Amino acid sequence: MRSARAPEPPKRDDLPPVRPLPTGLVVRPAVDSDVAGIEHLVLDVVSEVYGDLLPGGAPPPPGQWGCGLVAELAGRIVGVVVSDDDWVEDLWVASEHRECGIGSVLLAAAERQITARGQAEARLRVVARNLKARRFYAERGWTETISYPHERWGFAMLEMKKELAT
């Protein structure tokens, strides 16, 4: 069921310029010792981007972080992605490292994982008012499919999908 129409994503001219991918960036599978750093990163981003939507502040970030991939720069985790079955479950990048390609690298890695599982289509969900995220995904071939209220807090969410090369 579709709900009210979500805000339009910004035009490309409204977004900051993309910086080059940082030298020394490493993308690797997460290990147990990364979980605390990943949770700290996710909580920071959730508080920054969605804090006003969450009564009482951002809750501890649930997730299967040990199954994810991390982007590491100079020994610090600056991004994470988790995929499961045909879903990109989580994709988070530290604010000071956005617009330089880290999110694109992580998303492409998750898409490869989903394809390797034999899936021809990938799905994800995003907060409808997060226009930058919606534009980011749209520019990488993702299309918005349905809008619905968040199951816990009620704000508008969008599901997106992408056909994957098999």
C-alpha positions as CSV (number, residue, x, y, z in Angstrom):
1,M,0.0,0.0,0.0
2,R,1.4,3.4,-0.9
3,S,1.1,6.3,1.5
4,A,1.4,10.0,0.8
5,R,4.0,10.9,-1.8
6,A,7.5,11.3,-0.4
7,P,9.5,14.5,-1.0
8,E,11.5,14.6,-4.2
9,P,15.2,13.9,-4.0
10,P,17.5,16.9,-4.7
11,K,18.8,17.7,-8.1
12,R,22.4,16.9,-8.7
13,D,23.3,20.6,-8.7
14,D,22.0,20.8,-5.1
15,L,24.6,18.2,-3.8
16,P,28.2,18.9,-2.9
17,P,30.9,17.9,-5.3
18,V,32.4,14.4,-5.0
19,R,35.9,14.3,-3.6
20,P,38.4,11.6,-4.7
21,L,38.5,8.3,-2.9
22,P,40.9,8.6,0.0
23,T,44.3,7.1,-0.3
24,G,44.8,4.1,2.0
25,L,41.1,3.1,2.1
26,V,40.7,-0.6,2.9
27,V,37.4,-2.4,2.6
28,R,37.4,-5.7,4.4
29,P,35.1,-8.1,6.2
30,A,34.2,-7.0,9.7
31,V,35.6,-9.0,12.7
32,D,34.3,-9.3,16.2
33,S,36.7,-6.6,17.5
34,D,35.1,-4.1,15.0
35,V,31.6,-4.3,16.5
36,A,32.0,-1.5,19.1
37,G,33.6,0.8,16.5
38,I,30.8,0.1,14.0
39,E,28.1,0.7,16.7
40,H,29.7,4.0,17.6
41,L,29.8,5.0,13.9
42,V,26.2,4.0,13.3
43,L,24.9,5.7,16.5
44,D,26.7,8.9,15.5
45,V,25.2,8.9,12.0
46,V,21.7,8.0,13.2
47,S,21.9,10.8,15.8
48,E,23.1,13.3,13.2
49,V,20.7,12.5,10.4
50,Y,17.6,11.1,12.1
51,G,17.9,12.2,15.8
52,D,15.0,14.6,15.6
53,L,12.8,11.8,14.4
54,L,13.5,9.5,17.4
55,P,11.9,10.4,20.7
56,G,14.4,10.1,23.5
57,G,17.3,10.0,21.1
58,A,18.8,7.3,18.9
59,P,18.6,3.8,20.4
60,P,21.6,1.4,20.4
61,P,22.1,0.3,16.8
62,P,20.9,-3.3,16.2
63,G,22.6,-5.1,13.4
64,Q,24.5,-8.1,12.3
65,W,27.7,-6.0,12.2
66,G,30.1,-9.0,12.3
67,C,28.6,-10.1,8.9
68,G,29.3,-6.8,7.3
69,L,32.1,-5.1,5.4
70,V,33.9,-2.1,6.9
71,A,35.7,0.7,5.2
72,E,38.8,1.5,7.2
73,L,41.1,4.5,6.9
74,A,44.2,4.9,8.9
75,G,43.0,2.2,11.3
76,R,39.6,3.9,11.9
77,I,36.3,2.5,10.7
78,V,34.7,5.2,8.5
79,G,31.9,3.1,6.9
80,V,30.0,-0.1,7.0
81,V,27.6,-2.1,4.9
82,V,25.6,-5.2,5.7
83,S,23.7,-7.3,3.2
84,D,21.5,-10.3,3.8
85,D,19.7,-12.4,1.2
86,D,18.5,-9.8,-1.4
87,W,18.6,-6.8,1.0
88,V,21.2,-4.1,1.7
89,E,20.4,-4.0,5.4
90,D,22.6,-1.1,6.5
91,L,25.0,1.4,4.8
92,W,26.5,4.1,7.0
93,V,29.4,6.4,6.3
94,A,30.9,8.9,8.8
95,S,30.0,12.5,8.0
96,E,33.5,13.7,7.4
97,H,34.1,10.9,4.9
98,R,31.0,11.4,2.7
99,E,31.1,12.5,-0.9
100,C,34.4,10.8,-1.6
101,G,33.2,7.4,-3.0
102,I,33.3,5.3,0.2
103,G,29.5,4.8,0.1
104,S,29.7,3.8,-3.6
105,V,32.4,1.3,-2.9
106,L,30.5,-0.3,0.0
107,L,27.2,-0.3,-2.0
108,A,28.9,-2.0,-5.0
109,A,30.4,-4.6,-2.7
110,A,27.0,-5.4,-1.1
111,E,25.4,-5.7,-4.6
112,R,28.2,-8.2,-5.5
113,Q,27.4,-10.2,-2.4
114,I,23.7,-10.2,-3.2
115,T,24.4,-11.3,-6.8
116,A,26.7,-14.1,-5.5
117,R,23.8,-15.4,-3.5
118,G,21.9,-15.9,-6.8
119,Q,19.6,-12.9,-6.4
120,A,18.7,-11.0,-9.6
121,E,17.3,-8.0,-7.7
122,A,18.4,-6.2,-4.6
123,R,16.3,-4.2,-2.2
124,L,16.9,-1.6,0.6
125,R,14.9,0.9,2.6
126,V,15.6,4.5,3.4
127,V,13.9,7.3,5.4
128,A,11.9,9.2,2.9
129,R,13.0,12.6,4.0
130,N,16.7,11.6,3.6
131,L,16.9,13.2,0.1
132,K,20.7,12.9,-0.2
133,A,20.5,9.1,0.4
134,R,17.6,8.8,-2.1
135,R,19.7,10.7,-4.7
136,F,22.8,8.6,-3.9
137,Y,20.9,5.4,-4.6
138,A,19.0,6.7,-7.6
139,E,22.3,7.8,-9.2
140,R,23.5,4.2,-8.8
141,G,20.5,2.6,-10.6
142,W,18.1,2.1,-7.6
143,T,14.4,3.0,-8.1
144,E,11.8,3.8,-5.4
145,T,9.0,1.3,-5.2
146,I,6.8,1.8,-2.2
147,S,6.3,4.2,0.7
148,Y,5.2,3.1,4.2
149,P,5.4,4.2,7.8
150,H,8.3,3.0,9.9
151,E,7.2,0.0,12.0
152,R,8.3,1.6,15.3
153,W,8.3,5.4,14.9
154,G,5.8,6.0,12.1
155,F,7.9,8.3,9.9
156,A,7.8,7.7,6.2
157,M,10.1,5.1,4.7
158,L,10.8,4.1,1.1
159,E,11.7,0.8,-0.3
160,M,14.0,0.8,-3.3
161,K,15.1,-1.9,-5.7
162,K,17.7,-2.5,-8.3
163,E,18.0,-5.2,-11.0
164,L,21.4,-6.8,-10.7
165,A,23.5,-8.2,-13.5
166,T,23.8,-12.0,-13.1
